[in-house]
């Protein structure tokens, strides 16, 4: 039995505590950001891996396109559910996953378009012996992480399947975190983002999903997938 009030209370606490921690411990462009990105910054502030093929093309284009194909697959399955009887029972979940995942990335894109935070590769100024960080807003629109949001949007699957198929729900949760942070870390190595950009991206996507799920959870199918030797599920999430 899933305790819905407890679920939303827990999510509220998680979001509140993580928001405070990010503000206090991981401010954008703060000491931790500068320290963590340091190994990929050249002596005079350049990023040698900025145009690296595996990061700039393979990761940023091809792997992202594969992930986009997953979302397209869900869209096609949702459209087919109007004609294929075997998909009818899954219609709401298929549509929910696609549209909410896309909306979560759109929210990131909207915030990014209005952001004054610049990319790290536009914020370093060479000096005679090293470089200094320039946190002016001359080159903005780099926060939060748009590329990472494509991966983090997979976490929508957790909310989609948390009742009907918990195993699949946790698969999407873990996959979203791994791929999202993987995309984000590659962009950080290129100088496109600080780590805090990706942490805030994950927070925003999760917060958006929680809010949207709060409005829509009543419409989800109440049936669950049969399981063998099912152990007691975690109730905290």
C-alpha positions in Angstrom: 0.0 0.0 0.0 1.4 3.4 -1.0 1.0 6.2 1.4 0.4 9.2 -0.8 0.3 11.9 1.9 3.5 10.5 3.3 5.1 10.4 -0.1 4.4 14.1 -0.7 5.4 15.1 2.8 8.7 13.3 2.3 9.3 14.9 -1.1 8.6 18.3 0.4 11.2 17.7 3.1 13.7 16.4 0.6 13.3 19.3 -1.7 13.4 21.9 1.1 16.6 20.4 2.7 18.4 20.0 -0.6 17.4 23.5 -1.6 19.0 24.9 1.5 22.1 22.7 1.1 22.6 23.9 -2.4 22.3 27.5 -1.5 24.6 27.3 1.5 27.2 24.7 0.4 27.1 24.8 -3.4 26.4 28.3 -4.6 26.8 28.8 -8.4 30.4 29.7 -9.2 31.4 29.3 -5.5 34.6 27.9 -4.0 33.5 24.2 -4.5 32.6 24.9 -8.2 36.0 26.5 -8.9 37.9 23.7 -7.1 36.1 20.8 -8.8 36.4 22.3 -12.3 40.1 23.2 -11.8 41.6 19.9 -13.2 40.1 20.7 -16.6 41.2 24.3 -16.8 44.5 25.2 -18.5 47.1 27.5 -17.0 45.7 30.6 -18.5 42.0 29.7 -18.1 41.4 27.8 -21.4 39.6 24.4 -21.5 41.7 22.0 -23.5 38.8 19.5 -23.8 36.3 22.1 -25.0 36.4 20.6 -28.6 37.2 17.1 -27.6 35.3 14.8 -30.0 34.1 12.3 -27.4 32.7 15.1 -25.2 31.6 17.7 -27.8 30.2 15.3 -30.5 29.8 11.8 -29.1 28.3 12.9 -25.8 26.7 16.1 -26.7 25.2 15.0 -30.0 25.0 11.3 -30.6 24.3 9.9 -27.2 21.8 12.7 -26.6 20.1 11.7 -29.9 19.8 8.1 -28.6 18.1 9.4 -25.5 15.8 11.6 -27.5 14.8 8.5 -29.4 13.6 7.0 -26.1 11.2 9.9 -25.6 10.1 9.6 -29.3 9.4 5.9 -28.7 7.0 6.8 -25.8 5.3 9.4 -28.0 4.8 6.9 -30.8 3.5 4.3 -28.3 1.1 6.8 -26.8 -0.3 7.7 -30.3 -0.6 4.0 -31.1 -2.5 3.3 -27.9 -5.5 5.0 -29.5 -5.6 2.3 -32.1 -3.9 -0.7 -30.5 -6.1 -2.4 -27.9 -3.2 -3.9 -26.0 -1.7 -0.4 -25.4 -4.9 1.2 -24.2 -4.4 0.4 -20.6 -1.0 2.0 -20.7 -2.2 5.1 -22.5 -2.1 7.5 -19.6 1.3 6.4 -18.4 2.8 6.6 -21.9 1.5 10.1 -22.4 2.3 11.2 -19.0 6.0 10.1 -19.3 6.5 11.8 -22.6 4.8 15.1 -22.0 6.0 15.6 -18.5 9.6 14.7 -19.4 9.5 17.1 -22.3 7.9 19.8 -20.1 10.6 19.4 -17.5 13.4 20.0 -20.1 11.4 23.0 -21.5 11.3 24.5 -18.0 15.1 24.2 -17.8 15.4 25.8 -21.2 13.1 28.7 -20.2 15.0 29.4 -17.0 18.3 29.1 -18.9 17.1 31.6 -21.5 16.6 34.2 -18.7 19.6 33.4 -16.6 22.5 35.8 -16.1 25.0 33.0 -15.2 27.7 32.6 -17.8 29.5 29.4 -18.9 32.8 28.8 -17.2 34.7 29.1 -20.5 33.4 32.7 -20.8 34.2 33.6 -17.2 38.0 33.3 -17.0 40.3 36.1 -17.8 44.0 35.3 -18.5 46.7 37.1 -16.5 50.5 37.0 -16.9 50.9 33.9 -14.9 47.4 32.4 -14.5 43.8 33.5 -14.8 41.0 35.0 -12.7 37.3 34.3 -12.7 35.0 37.1 -14.0 31.4 36.5 -12.7 29.8 39.4 -14.7 26.7 38.7 -16.6 28.1 39.7 -20.0 27.9 36.2 -21.4 24.9 34.7 -19.7 22.2 32.1 -20.4 24.2 29.1 -19.2 22.3 28.1 -16.1 20.9 25.5 -15.4 22.3 22.7 -17.6 20.2 22.1 -20.7 22.2 19.0 -21.8 22.0 17.4 -18.4 18.3 18.0 -18.3 17.8 15.5 -21.2 19.1 12.8 -18.9 17.5 14.0 -15.7 14.1 14.1 -17.4 14.2 10.2 -17.3 13.4 10.6 -13.6 9.8 11.3 -14.8 9.6 7.5 -15.2 9.8 7.2 -11.4 6.7 9.1 -10.9 5.0 7.4 -13.8 5.5 3.9 -12.6 5.9 4.2 -8.8 2.6 2.6 -8.2 2.0 0.3 -11.2 5.6 -1.0 -11.6 8.0 0.0 -8.8 11.0 -1.9 -10.4 10.6 0.1 -13.6 10.2 3.3 -11.5 13.5 2.8 -9.8 15.2 1.9 -13.0 14.1 5.3 -14.5 15.2 7.0 -11.3 18.7 5.5 -11.3 19.1 5.8 -15.1 18.0 9.5 -14.9 20.5 10.3 -12.2 23.4 8.4 -13.9 22.8 9.8 -17.4 22.0 13.3 -16.2 25.1 13.6 -14.1 27.2 11.9 -16.8 26.0 14.4 -19.4 26.6 17.2 -16.9 30.1 16.0 -15.9 31.1 15.8 -19.5 29.9 19.4 -20.1 31.8 20.5 -17.0 35.0 18.9 -18.4 34.5 21.0 -21.5 34.0 24.2 -19.5 30.3 24.6 -20.5 29.0 24.3 -16.9 29.9 24.2 -13.3 28.9 21.2 -11.2 26.4 23.4 -9.4 24.6 24.0 -12.7 23.9 20.2 -12.9 22.9 19.9 -9.3 20.4 22.6 -9.7 19.2 21.1 -12.9 18.5 17.8 -11.1 16.7 19.7 -8.3 14.5 21.7 -10.7 13.5 18.6 -12.7 12.7 16.7 -9.5 10.7 19.6 -8.1 8.8 20.1 -11.3 8.0 16.4 -11.4 6.8 16.4 -7.8 4.5 19.4 -8.4 3.1 17.9 -11.6 2.6 14.5 -10.0 0.8 16.1 -7.1 -1.8 17.5 -9.6 -2.1 14.3 -11.6 -1.6 11.2 -9.4 -5.3 10.6 -9.0 -5.6 9.8 -12.6 -3.0 7.0 -12.6 -4.0 3.4 -13.0 -4.3 1.7 -9.6 -3.3 -1.8 -10.7 0.2 -3.1 -10.0 2.4 -5.5 -11.9 2.5 -9.0 -10.3 5.8 -9.7 -8.6 7.6 -12.8 -7.4 9.1 -13.0 -3.9 8.4 -9.3 -3.5 10.1 -7.8 -0.5 8.7 -4.9 1.5 9.2 -1.7 -0.6 10.8 1.4 0.8 8.1 3.8 1.9 10.3 6.9 2.1 10.1 7.6 -1.6 
